[in-house]
Amino acid sequence: MATEYDALLLLSFGGPEGPEDVAPFLANVLRGRPVPPGRLQEVAAHYDHFGGVSPINGQCQDLIAALRHELDSHGPKLPIYWGNRNWRPMLGETLQKMASDGVGRALAFVTSAYSSYSGCRQYLEDIEGAQSEVGPSAPVVDKLRAYYNHPGFVEPLVERTAAAIDSLPASRRADARLVFTAHSLPQAWAASSDYPVQLAETAGLVAADLQRPAWSLVYQSRSGPPSQPWLEPDIVDHLEALAAEGAQDVVVAPIGFISDHMEVVYDLDLEAKTRAGELGLNMVRAGTVGTHPRFVRMIRELVLERLSEEPTRLWRGSRGPAPDVCPADCCPVTRRPAPVDPD
């Protein structure tokens, strides 16, 4: 039988909203893990370019507003709550508010489309920790499935990437290199999850719809020590290789992210684009799905799946839909390296 739910929870990473927030935010991210001071200062400096404000919280608010309109217009009419892993509103505070409002069971939409420790299992651990903070009155929270191959995620990516290609002069579009990016992870984390496979599936679906058989999948924003292997190639290294091959234009599509937060606007729009210019490459960046209407509708469709006794599950590609409930042994991590960069 279908389960009844009282609310929808948007669960995200969180980010500072002013210069005074940066240090305590990073302390929340690190939670006592040893990170070299130089790396910590380097990450903190990213926020200086934006007045100490991460874009991610504002983008979550925009998504909530769009989703509230979608649910009010088409149902189901569930209240929407918002909680973060690392900054206000903190998840524990949100679950306490939900409990005070009488919410007994909620669905959680996580702002990560793929399966990995940091993008899936860690959020489940966050929920368990927040429930322990609240105590017996804490609501039950069931996470919606991974949506990397849902049409509501793939189709907006196609549209955003097509727009980036179309921004090039018509005579150069066919020869432009198409590069998909996602956050790098420690190879040990990647080996225990479907993260690289899911990314390749999404990239292949987008490229096929665009009729672009030649494409690359690269990674960005690694934060671990040099001695620790992370997923490669890095976006900057790949740009250097493309320049050496004589490429003129490159279209970078950040399919690993759902919004233009810090790792997009800093790592791609600033660092990668600057390096591309030094190499003589014309780099254009595709937009993320953000509040694209099809993406917002996808969230409603994922909710309806869990409310229905005979759900209609939508997906693209060959892997089928991700399971509603993650297997007990999915995305394990035997030792925890330095956390994935904030935002």
Buried (B, 14 or more C-beta within 10 A) or exposed (E): EEEEBBBBBBBBBBBBBEEEBBEEBBEBBBEEEEBEEEBBEEBBEBBEEBEBBBBBBBBBEBBBEBBBEBBEEEEEEBBBBBBBBBBBBBBBBBBBBBBEEEBBBBBBBBBBBBBBBBBBBBBBEBBEEBBEEBEEBBBEBBBBBBBBBBBBBBBBBBBBBBEBBEEBEEEEBEEBBBBBBBBBBBBBBBEBBBBBBBBBBBBBBBBBBBEBEEBBBBBBBBBBEEEEEBBEBBBBEBBBBBBEEEBBBBBBBBBBBBBBBBBBBBBBBEBBBEBBEEBEBBBBBBBBBBBBEBBBBBBBBBBBBBBEEEBEBBBBBEEEBBEBEBEEEBBEBEEBBBBBBBB
